[in-house]
Amino acid sequence: MVMIRAIIRPERTTAVLSELLSAGFPAVTKVDVFGRGKQKGITIGEMHYDELPKQMLMAVVADEDKDDVISVILRTAKTGEGHVGDGRIFVTPVEEAYTVSTGKPGL
């Protein structure tokens, strides 16, 4: 199993969640986050915004589904060719997972 964390623009969240559901991946956690990436914030007029609102989507999937989920996120979260600030995807191994209501291990 792997955990996929995608930090994306808030305006792309609905589309990404919809595409993940259509692709058979309904289990996603969504968290509002703030941060800055390589662009180091943005400047509008005389105001500099150091931290920008983003949303983090988290999903734990089977190893064999990893590439499919990443492909959906990359395709759907992208706002245009080479746009800075579209987000990042992080993949980490998950050793174990349990369902709280049943205590059973696995997805």
C-alpha positions, 0 to 999 in steps of 0.5 A, spaced: 500 500 500 502 507 498 499 513 501 498 519 495 498 526 498 496 531 492 497 538 494 493 542 489 489 549 487 483 549 491 479 550 484 481 544 481 479 540 487 472 538 485 474 536 478 480 531 481 475 528 486 470 527 481 475 524 476 478 519 482 471 517 483 469 515 476 476 511 476 474 507 482 478 511 487 472 514 492 476 514 498 479 520 499 481 525 505 481 533 503 484 538 508 485 545 507 492 547 507 496 553 506 504 554 504 508 556 498 512 552 493 518 554 488 514 561 486 515 563 494 508 566 494 505 571 489 506 579 489 499 583 487 501 590 486 505 592 492 502 586 496 506 580 497 502 573 499 507 569 502 502 563 504 497 561 499 491 557 500 491 549 497 488 543 498 491 536 500 488 530 498 490 524 501 488 517 499 491 510 501 491 505 495 494 498 493 501 498 490 498 496 483 493 502 483 498 507 484 500 509 477 493 510 475 491 515 481 497 519 480 495 519 472 488 522 474 491 527 479 496 529 474 491 530 468 486 533 472 489 538 477 494 541 471 491 548 469 496 549 463 502 547 460 508 549 465 504 553 470 507 554 477 503 553 483 499 547 480 501 543 486 505 537 488 504 529 489 508 525 494 508 518 495 510 514 501 509 507 503 504 504 508 506 498 512 499 497 515 492 500 515 486 498 519 478 499 519 476 502 526 469 499 526 471 492 525 478 492 527 480 488 520 487 490 517 487 492 509 484 497 505 
